């Protein structure tokens, strides 16, 4: 292809990161590639042309989405019309299945080839979504090794490409270097606090996390707590830290989540991609989540397995604690963190499990994804 044009949609920070890695590989294969659509900072750094910013789609949960539904549907309709009027060679939907799958189905129905990057978690809930995948996608790029076989049973072409984070994160993180970079003590206890990358998650989780950290600070007065703030939410994070109970030794840094995870001994993490990042950094963690009661009431009966956190799902056991909804209380979170810090043998055992997991997920994701995309284009 001389100058291919790909349309892409990534709706949140994790999808933006995944798409950025793949754009690197695609540009090495197609140097004159034009990539347009919806994306964030990582994609834009690879000369992606955003028609709308990724933040427009970065909402979660039924109740939260309802508040923004009209705007999101308007964006999707405008994007569909634009792509049908000026047809790209390929559409790549990166995660965001509620937005992307419906759009992919409409585009594919009009003869535009479609690839979906990141298999929706049909193995966790909403198994019926596999039928929509079959209608919507020419190919699915899977980041977990068990997914292509599952999709093949339903007639959905798929390729395991590994998880790009497993290649981006070193097998043995440089704790001392990360602490020096962040200005932290080389010897003291450091607890990473990762409340999420969405505004709705910050509002729901950060006050709980800060209150839990304040309780733990009383037991471990020398421990330092570090929040890697999503830059556009840093002001709000600082405001919440000033308002409510907070640990005495709290550091808020702009971005640098990987440096914070490399530096820490333990992490308190909102369920999502950050839990996998913490596992790849070999850090024990406490996973928590609290969402609108209606969202939880609708999702809970659809769960197909007992785990919510990605480390537990991938290890097929509760290797780290999950405190959800009514259990995501500051005192319970603080106790779970203290249990880790008081059990060095347990911490070492989970680190070994995470090393094995890291090896299983490490592949040349960007190249494998570009290979699969090239095959879709050739057919």
N, C-alpha and C positions, 0 to 999 in steps of 0.2 A: 504494500500500500504506500502511495506517495506521501499524502498528508492526511492521515486518518483523523476523524473527529469523534471523540467519545463524550457522551453525556454521563455525568456522575452525580449521585446524591449521597452525602454523608450527613447525618443529622445530629451528631453529638461528638464530644471530644475523642472518645475511643474509636469511632468510625473514621473521623478525620485523620487520626494517627495511622490506622490501617491503610486507608486510601493513600496517604502520603508515601508509605513504603512501596506500594504497588505502582504509583505514578513514577517513582524513580526507575523501576525496572522497565516500565512501558516506554519511558522516554529513551532509555538506552537501546530499545528495540526499534522504536519509531521516533527518531529525534525531532521530527516536525509535528508531533502529535499536538492536536488542539483538544483540551479538556475543559468542559464548561458544565455549569449546573449549580448545585448547592454544596458548599464545602466550607471548611474552616481554615485556620492559620497554617496548619501543616500542609494542606493541599495548595493553598495560595503560595506558599514558599516554593512549590514546584511548578509555578506558572499556571496554576489552575485559575480559570476565570469564573468568579462567583456571581451568579445572577441574584441569588439571595444568600444571606449568611446562614451558616449551620445552626446558629443559636435560635433561629425561627422554629426549628423542629425539636429543640432540646427540652421537651417536657415529658413527664412520665406519669403512668397511672391513669386509670379511667377518669377519676374526678378532676385531675389536673389537666388532662387533655381536653375535657369537655369545655373548660374555660377558654381554650385557645382554638377550638375545633373549626370555627368559621374561617379564621385566618389561615390555618393549616390547609384546609380543603381548598381555599381560594388559591393558595400558592401551588398546590398540586395540579389544579385545573389549568392555571396559567402556564405552568411548566409543560404539561401534556400538550396543550395547544401549540406552544412554541416549538416543541420537538417534532410534532407531526407536520408543522409548516416548514420546518428546516431540519430534515431528518439526519440524525447522526448515524455513523457506521455501527455504533454499539452503545447500549445503555448499561451502565454498571451501577446497581443499587448496593450501597455499602451499609449493611445492617438496617436499622430503622424499618423493620418489616411492615409495620402498620401503615407507613407512608409509601414504602417502595413497592411492595408486592402488588397492590392494586394498580399502581402506575405501570409497573412492568407488564402486568396482564393486558392492559389497554394498549401499550406500545407494541407488545409482541403480536397482539391481534391485528395490528396494522402493518406487520411485516418487519418491525425493527427488532434486531437481535438483542437479547437481554442476558445479562449475567448477574447473579446475586452473590455478593461476597459476605460471608458469614451465614451459615445455616441457622434459621430461626430455631429456638430451643424447643423443637417439637418433641424431643426426648424428655423434656421436663414438664411441659403442659401444652395444651392446644394441638394435639396430634392431628386433628382434622385439617390443620393448616398445610399439611403435606400435599393435599389435593390442589390447593391454591398455588403452591410452589410448582407443581407439575404443569399447571396452565400458564404460569407467569414467566418461567425461566427456561432459557435454552441450556443453561449450565449453572451449577451452584459450586462455589468455592468454599470448602469446609476447613475450619481451623482446629477441629478436634478429630482424632483418628477414627473414632467409631461411627462418624456420621455418614460417609459415603456408602457404606454397606446398608445402613438403615434406609437411606434415600433410594438406593438401587432396588430394594424390595418394592418400592412404590413407583418405579419407572422414572425416577428423576436422575438425569446425568449429573455426576458430581466428582470433584477431585479434592483429595486431602492435600492442603498446601502448608500445613503446620501453622503455628501461631507466630506472627511476626515479632511479637514481644519476646518470644523465647530466643530469637536470634539477637535482638537488640539489647537484651539484658545479659550481663556476663554470668557465667556459671558460678564464679566466686566473686561476689561484689567487694569493692574496696571500701570497707567500713571506715578505716582511718582517713583515707583521702576524702570521703564524703563529709565526714565530721569537720575536717579542716576547711573544706569548701564552705560549709555552713556556719563556721565559727563556733562549733560545739565542742564540749570537753571530750578529749580522746578516751576517757575512762568511765565517765558517768553513765547512768541508765538513760536511754533516750526512747521515748514512746512516740511513734508517728500517729497523727490523728488525721484521718482522711474521710471527711464527711460527705464527699460526692462532688460531682462536677456540674450539677444542675442547681439552679436557684431553689427549686422546690425541695431538693435533698438538703441543701444547706439549712433552709428554714426548719425542716423537720428533724434533722439529725444533729446539727452542730450544738444547739443548747444542751442536748442530752450528753453528747461527747464531752463538752467542756465541764459539765457538772460531774461526770464520772472522773475526769482527769483531776478535778479539784479534790474529790474524795481520795483518790489514789495518792495525790501529793501529800496528804496528811500522813499516810503510812510511809511514803518514800520521799522525804523532803528534798532530796538531792536530784530526783529524776527531772529530766527536761522533756517538755511536750512540744512537738513541732507540727505545725499545719502547713502543708504545701497548698497555697491558695490558688485556685483558678484566677488568673489576673483580673478578669472583669468582675469577679465577685469578691475581691480582696477587701474592698472598703466595707462591704456588708459583713464579711467574716470578722473584721476588726471591731465593727460596731456591736455585733452579738457578743464578742469576747468581753467588751467593756460593760455591757448591760447586765449579764447574769453571772452566776458562779463560774469562776475560771481558775485554772491552776496558777500558782504564783510564778512558776518558771515556764512561761509560754512564749514560743517563737513562731511568728507567722512570716512565711517567706513567699514571694511571688513565684508560682510554678514550682519547678525543681522537684516534682514528686519522686522521681527516680533517685535523686540525691538523698532525699529524706528517707526513702525506704532502705537505701544502702547504709545510711548512717544509724538507723534505729536498731533497737533490740527486739521490739515488739510493736505491733500496729493495731489500732482500733479503726475499723474500716466499714464504710457503708457497702452493702452488697452490690456487686457490679464488677466491671473489668478490673477495678483497683484491687480486688481480692486476689485475682490471678497475678497481677503485678507483684503483690506482696509475697505470694507463694514463689514466684520466680526469683525474687530476691532472697528466698529461703528464710523468711521472717515469720515466726509464729504470729498469730493474730486472733482477734475477736471480731467476728462479723455481726453487724447489726443492721436492722432495717425497720423503719416505721413509715407507713403511708396512710393515706386517708382510709377510714374504716370501710367505705364502700368499695374502694379499689381492692382492699385485702379480702373483703367478703366475697367478691366476685372471682378473685384469683385462686384462693385457697382450695376450693373444691376441685379445681381443674389440675392441681398438682399431681404429677405422675410418679414422683419419687420423694423421699423424705428430706432431701437437701435443697438448700437455696444457694449457698455460696459455691462459686466455681471450684475452689480447691477440694471441697467435699464431694462435689458431683464427679470430678475427674478421678479422685482417689476412691470413689464409691464407698466412703465411710465418713463419719464425723471426725476428721482429723483436727479440726478447729471448731470452737463453739460458735453457734449461731443464736443470737438473741433477737427475736422478731416481735414486732407489735407490742403487746403488753409486757413482754420480757425485756424490751429495750429500755430499761430504766437505769438511771445513773448508778444506783447502788449495785445492781446486778452486773452492769458493765465493768464497774470498778473491781468487783470481786473476781470476775473472770480474768481481768488483766493481772490482778495480784496473784491469782492461781498460777498463771504462766511464769511470772517472775520468781515465784517460790519453788518452781519445779524445773531446774536446769536440765535434768535428764529427759524430761518430756519435751522440752524445747529442742534439744539435740535430735531426738527421735523424729520429730516432725520435719526438721530441716533435712534429714536424710530422705524422707518421703518426697519432699519437694525437689531434691536433686534428681531423683528418678523421674518425676513428672516433667521436669525441665528438659531432660534428655529426650523424652517421648514427643515433646511439642516442638523441638528445635529442628527446623527444616529451612531450606532456602525459599521462604514463602514468596517473596516478590517474583523470583524467577519462575517458580512453579505456577503462580497465578498468571503471569504473562504468557507462559506456554499454553495454559488452558484457554486463555482469551484468544490467542492466535489461532487455535484449533476451531474455536467457535466462529471466528471470522472467515475461516477457510471453507466452512460448510454452507 
